[in-house]
Amino acid sequence: MKKKNDADILAAIVQASNRHATRPALVLDDQTYTYQELFGLVGSICETLRNLKENVIGITAENRMETYASILAVLLSGKTYVILHPDYPAERNCRIARQSGIGLLLYSGENGNMLPADINAIHVCLTSNQPTSHSCMVPHDVDPEVPAYIIFTSGSTGEPKGVPISRKNLNAFYQAYRALGWELDENDRMLQMFELTFDVSVVSFLYPLTLGACVYTVPQKGMKYLNVLDIMERYRLTFAAVAPSVLRLSHPYFREISFPDLRYLVVTAEATDVNLLHEFRPCIPNATVTNLYGPTEATIYCTSYVIPAEGAKHHNGMAAIGKPFQGMEYMIASPSGEPLPAGEVGELWIAGPQLMNGYWCAPGKTAECFVTDPSGKLYYRTGDLCLADSDGDIMYCGRKDTQVKIQGFRIELGEIEYHVKTFYKHGCNAVVLPVYTTDGNCELHLAIEKETEDTESLERYMQSHLPTYMLPRRIHFIPCFPQNNSNKIDRNQLLKYITQ
């Protein structure tokens, strides 16, 4: 029988902090902080929180030790944290604060004025030189259904959707993530490149601390992908989870890049181009590459696929997302909710202990996205189109909302994008966007992340590989695609750009 601490991520972090007090825990902007220094500040913040009744705590997202210490302190105090980003529009932060019911804002620097006066929240400014308390902390005994954090994702109506991930969800994820078989310990150096408003940052920060390993964060100034490459090289990182955009933007430098110390590369956040990854392989000669997939609603990741150097499974060039984590289940569902056999494309539904119970204070939205089968099992409808092969591996085929119908034909936009990338030998990125005219007709526009060039040879290639109804009406060359805070292509901004 496992000890209770073996299944509790916070208990594992506290144990590691006591065991490795003098070892480095965080490197931020080239400044190293030991476990003793980090948890000294964590203990001080815990003392502050202990005397306050507020349970939902706002934290400003900054690349500072105070920010990371605040996350740990809120979790250890049995409360719930919500990240507010200083670069977000003030209106969005206000909506998030009101929806979540933030009663306290922890901030550092000059970000204490993020919320208007009518939001009645206590403001506490943190500094790294305040009194510290590195006592033997233990996680606060709290109901496992209490949210560890609430992450707000974009809503189709413009209103952010709150995703509350409970302590039970987080610990179920921790157990399943450990079971993937990582061979890691306190000597590893691990990357945290994601915005704190994006849930991959949670595992990128917390999991290394359970090992006594060191977390390396990415500076907020400058080009993110260049900062990532610089940190991976200078600090000889052994583990890195990156968005595919890092590989795509780094493509011109592949012949100059070398990371022989890297033992694990995780690709995540959006679909991974297997050919681009194949070109990157010589840069990481000793690394195992894993594709991890999961919606925020299912606690960070819920499927995994180790991508072999040769013969990777893919659909239209997008790497397979593999099999579900231990304890998780899936179904490929037809439009009527019936399970589909292997090889047929349908919507991916997910069930299991990592799944949240519903959106924060939004029963209507919950009813739209969650469904209970006749046996009482709760499924989340991901909106992702997938198929399962005969081995049970899941192939990602695109989004339901990017599948369009033209002249009665149902079109997967990813198929067009795949042929464009093939034409360019995967040295570019391509996105096909549906544009609806005033009379309701759908036109396909192709955006290519390159400088303007002659399109005749590309058009001839597409004409020889695609039926007429799948040919884009217009081609747009754009030097650099806009990205959102999750390092995904911002399709809404891209659509605005091409239709101006």
N, C-alpha and C positions, 0 to 999 in steps of 0.2 A: 504493500500500500504506500502511495506517495505521501510525503509530508505535505502539509498545507502550503508551506512556503514554496514548494516546487511548482505549484500551479498559480502562484500570485506574483505578478510582474513587479509590483511595488515592493513586496517583501524581498524579492531577489535583488532589486536595486539597492535597498538599504543594506543587505548583507554584503554585497559587493563593495559598497562605499566604505564600510567598516574594515573590510579585509584589504582593500587597496587604497587606503587613505592618502598615501604619499605619491601615488601614481597619477599621471595626467588623465583628466576626465574630459576636458573641453579645450579645444584650440579655436579661438575666435580672433580674426584679424591678427594672426601671428602671436597672440597672447595666450599662454598656456595656464590653465587653472587645474589644480589637483582636485581629487575627490574631497579632500579635507576642506579646501577653499570653497568649492561649490556647495557642499552640504553644510558648511558653516553658515552661508547665506540662506540656504534652504531652511535651516533651523530657526534663524531669526525671523524669516517671513512666516513660518508656522506659528511662532509665538504671537505675531501680530494677528493672524487669522483666528487663532484660538479664542481671542477676546471679542470677536465680532460674530454677530448672528447671521450675516449675509452668506448665502450658500452658492450663488452663481457669481463667479468672479471674472471680470474682464481683465485681459492682459494685453498690453500693446506689443505688437510684433516688432522686435528689434533684434539685431544680431549682437546681443549683449548677454553677459552672464546673468544679469538680473532677470532677464526674460526667461531664460531656461530654468533658473532657480525658482522663479514664480510658478512655472508649470509643475515642477516637482512638489513644491510646497502645497499648492492647491490640491493635488492628487493625494498627498500624504495626510492632508487635513480632512479628507473625506468630503471635499466640496467639488464643485464643477467649474471647469474653466471654459471661457469663450475668448478666442483671439480676435482682437480688433487691429486692423492694419492701418498705420498712419498714411499710407499712400492711397488708400481707398477713398472714394468720394465720401464726404461727411454725411450725406444723406443715407448712404448704405450702412455706415457704421451706426448711425442713429437707429435705423430700422432693426439692425441686429441686436443692439442694446435693449431696445424696447421689447422685441419679440422674446428674447431670452430672459429678460427680467434681471439684468445685471444690477447688483446692489453695491459692488465695490470694483474700483478700477486700479489695478497695479500697473505703474508705469515708471519709466526712467527717462532721464534727459528732459526734453521739452514737450513731451506728448501728453501732458496732463489736461490739455484743453480739447481733447477729441470729442467730448460729449457736451451737448448744450445743457444749460442750467436746469431746464425742466425735467431732465433725467436725474432723479434724486439718487445719485450713487456717491458713496464715499470715495475720495481720491487719495491714494497712498503713493508717494514718490519713493523709489528705492535707489539706493546707491551701494556700490560694491564695498565701501569702507564703513558701512554701518556695523554695529556690534553683531558678532556671529555667535552661533550656538551649535556646536557639532556634538550633540549628545547622541546616545544610542536611540535613534528614532525608530518607531514602529508605525506601520500604516494605521491610520485611524480606523476603528471598527465601524463599518458602514454597511448599510443595506446594499447587496450586490446589484440591485436594480437602479441605484442612484447613478446618474450619468457621470462618467469621468470627464467628458468634454462634450461640447456641442459645436459641430462644424456647420457652417451655413454655405449651402451650394446655391447656384443660380437657379431661379425659378422661371418658368416660361412666362409667367405673368409679370415678371419684374420684381416680385416679392421674394427675397431670399428664403430658402427652405432650411429649417433647423434640423440637423441630424444628431440626435442624442445617442452617444455610445456609452452603454452602462459599464460598470466595473466587471460585470459578468461577461459581457461581450468582449471587453479588452483582455480578460484573462483567458477566455476561450481562444482568442486569436493568438495570444502568447504561447499557449500550449501547442497549437497547431503549427505556428511558425517555427518553434524550436524543433518540432518533429520533422522538418524538412531536411535535417541532417547537416546543418552548418558545422564545420570544424573550426570554431573560433574560441579565443580566450582573451585574457587581459593584455596580451601582447599585440592585439590587432588594432589597426588604425582604420576608422570607418567614416565614410562621408555622410554629411547631412546637407543636401543642396536645395531642399524644397522650402517654399514659403510655409510659415507656421499656420496659415489658414488652410493648407492642403494636408489631408490626413496622412500621406506618406511620410511627412515630417515626424509624426508621432513615433513610428517604428524606427525611423532613422536616428532619432534622438534617444528613445527609451531603451531599445533592445541592447545597444552596445553597453549601456550602464549596468545591465544585468550581468555582464561578463567581466566588468572591471576594465573594459576596453576604452579607447579614447575616441571621441567624436570630433570631427573636423567640419566646421561650418563654412559656408561660402559668403564672402563679403557682399554687401548689398550694392556697393558702387561698382561701376564698370560692367563689362559684358559678362553675363553669368557663365556662359559655356567656357569662356577663356579662363575665368576664375576657377572653374571646376578642374580644367586640365592642369592649371598651374598647381593647385593644391594636391591633386593626385600625383603629380610628378615630384614636387619638392618634398612632400612628406611621405612619399613611397607608400601610399595607401594600399591596404590589403583587401578592402571591401568597399564597393561603391554601388549604390542604387541611383540610376540616372534616368532621366526622361530621354526618349529617342531623339528629341530635338538637339541634345548635346552631341550625339553622334552625327546627326545631319549637318549641323553647323560646323563641326570639326572636320568634315570630309576633306577639305582642301589640304589639311595638315596631316593626314594619315601617315604619310611617308616619314614624317618627322617625329611622330608620337611613339613613345614606348613606355609601357607600364609593366615591367617584368615582375614586380612585387605583388601585383593584383591577383588575388586568388579567387575572388567572386565578383562577378558583374551582374547586377540585377537591372533589367530593363523594365520600365513600368510607366504608368500614367497615360500612355496612348499606344496605338498599334505599332508594332516593331517590324520594320522592313528587313526581311531575312537576308536580302542581298547586300544591303548597306552594312548589316552586322557582319556578314561574311568578309567584306572588305576591311572591316575594323579588326578582325581576329588577329592578324599579325602584330597589332599593337599591344595585345594582351595574351602573350603566348602561354601563360600559366593559369589562366582564369577559367573557371566554370561559369557559363552564362545561363541565367535563369530568367524566363519571362514570368512576371507576377502580375496577376489581374485581380481586380476587385472594385466594386462600387463602394462609395463611402458608407452606404447603408449596411454593408456587410462587414464593416470593420477592416478597412485598409486593403487587405488582400484575401482572396478566398480560393484561388486556383494557382497552380504553378506548372511550368513546363521547362525542363532543362533542355536548352537548345543545343543539339549536337553540332560539331564543327562541319559535318557533312550530312546532307540529307534531312534538313530540318523540315518538319511538317508545317505547311502554310496554306492559306487561302488567299488567292490573288496577291501573293507576296507578303502577306501579313502573318507573322509567326503564330503558331498555335498557342492557346492559353492553357492547355493541358488538362489536368485532372483536379478535382476539388480537394481542399485541405481536409485533414481528418475531422470527422464530425459534420462536415458540410455535405449537402446534397444539391443536385441540380435537375432541371428538366428542360428539354427543348420543347417549347409549347407552340401549338398551332394558334391561329387567331381566335379559335373558340376555346382554347385552354386545354386541348388534348395533347398528350405526349406524342412526339413525332419519332419515327424510327431513325436509326443511324443513317447519315448521309443527307437528311432533309433539313433545310434551313427554317428556323423558327426563332421565337424570342427566348432568351435565356432567363429562366426562373431559378432563384437560389433560396435554399432553406438551411437552417442549422443554428447552432448556438451563437455564432458571431452576428446574427441578423438582429438589427434593432427592432423595437416593437412598433415604432411609428414615428412620424415627423412631430417635431416639437409644437404642441398646441395647434395642430393642423389636421383634424380628423378627416376632413374632406380630401386633402391631398393623400393622406394615408390610405383611404379607401380606394383611390385611383391606382395606387402603385403596389398594394399588397392584396393577396388573395389567399384564402384558406381552402385547401382541398377537402374532399369528403371525409378523409381520415382525421381532419383537424390540424394538419400541418400548414404552417404559415410560410408562404413564398413571397419573395420580392421580385417584381417584374422589372428586370434591369433596363429594358428598352434596347438591349444589344441583340443583334441578329447573329445567331451561331448555328453550327451543326456539330454533331458528335460523329467521329469516325468509328470504324469497327473495333478499335482498341479502347474506346471510351474517352479519347482525347477530344477536347473541345476546340473547334476552330472559330475564330472571331471573323465575322463576315461584314461588319459595319453596324450602323445604327438604324433603328426603325425609322427615325425621322430624317435619315438621308437616303432612304429608298424611295424612288419616285416612279411615276407611271407616265410614259409618253407614248402616244398613239396606241394605247392599250397594253403596251409592253412594260412589265415591271423591271426596273433597272437598278442594279447595285452600283452606286457611284465608284466604289472601290475598284471595280473591274476596269473602268476607264482609267483611273489613276494608276493602276498597275501597268497598263500598256504604255502610258506616258513615261513612267519611271524606267521601264524596260528600254524604251527608245533612247533615253538619255544615259543608259548604263548606270542608273541609280546615282548619278551625280547631281540630282536635283530633287526638290520636293514638288508635288503636284496635288492640287485640290480641285475637285469638280463641285460646283455649287449650282443648285437649281434657282433660277430667277423666274418669277411669275409675272407675266405681262398683265396689262389692264384688262384684257379680255379673258384672263384666267388660264392661258396657255403656259406651259412650262418650257423654258429654254435652259440648256445646259451651258454654263460658262466655265472655262478651264483657267485656273490660276496656276502659274508656274513660278517657282522661286528662283528666278534667274534674271540677268540683264536682258533687255530686249534683243531678239535675234530673228532671223528669217524663219517663217513658220511653214514654208511650203513642204519641206521634207517631213516634218512632223505630221502635217495634215495627210500626206500621202501614206505614211506609216499607219496612222489611225484608220484611214479608209480601207487599208488592206487587212486590218485585224478586227474591225468593229462593224456591226451593221449600221446602216445609215441613221436609224433613229437614236443611236448612242453617240453620234458625233457631236461635239460641242459646237454651239453656234458662234461663240467668240473665245479667243485666247488672250489672256492678260499676262504679261511678264512683270513680276514684282520682285525687286531686289531682296526684300526681307519680309517674310510673313509676320503679321502681328501675333503675339502670344499672350495667353492669359496668365494668371498667377500660379497655375498648376503646370506651366511649361507646355501646355497644349496649344495647338494652332487655334486662334480665336476666329472661328468661322463667321461669327456675326460681324466682327470688325472687317474681316476680309470681304464679306458680302457688301457692306456699306461702301468700301473702297472701290470695288469694281462696278458698282451701280451709280456712282456719283455722276 
